Amino acid sequence: MQTLGTRWEGDGQISRDVSRETVRLYKKYAGRGPTTARTYLSDDLVVTVLHETLTQAEKTLSDADRADQVREQRRVFQESF
C-alpha cells in the first residue's frame, strides 16, 4: 500500500488533469480559482490540495475576524448543489 503523497508510476498526467479540472470547476462556481493545486493519488484515494481560494469578499470577512461567517457561507453554497 502506498502512502498519501506517494505518486503512482506514470500518474503525472492524471494528477495534472485532476488538478486542472478541479481549478476549472472551482473558478466556474466560485468566481475565481485557487492560485495553485496539487493532486495526490494513493490506491483508491484522490486528494487535491488548493491554495489561496478565498474570494475578495471572503478575505475581507476573514480579516475582520469573521471566518465563521465564511465557513457558514461556503457550507450553504455547497449544500445548494
Residue pairs with C-beta under 8 A, 6 or more apart in sequence:
1 42
1 43
2 8
2 42
2 43
3 42
4 40
4 42
4 45
4 47
5 40
5 42
6 40
6 42
7 15
7 40
7 41
8 41
8 42
11 41
14 39
14 41
15 38
15 39
15 40
15 41
16 39
18 39
18 46
18 48
19 37
19 38
19 39
19 48
20 37
22 37
22 39
22 48
22 50
23 33
23 34
23 37
23 50
24 33
26 33
26 34
26 50
26 53
27 33
30 53
30 55
31 55
32 55
33 53
34 50
34 51
34 52
34 53
35 51
35 52
36 50
36 51
36 52
37 48
37 49
37 50
37 51
38 48
38 49
39 46
39 47
39 48
39 49
40 46
40 47
40 48
40 49
54 62
54 70
58 70
58 73
61 67
61 69
61 70
62 70
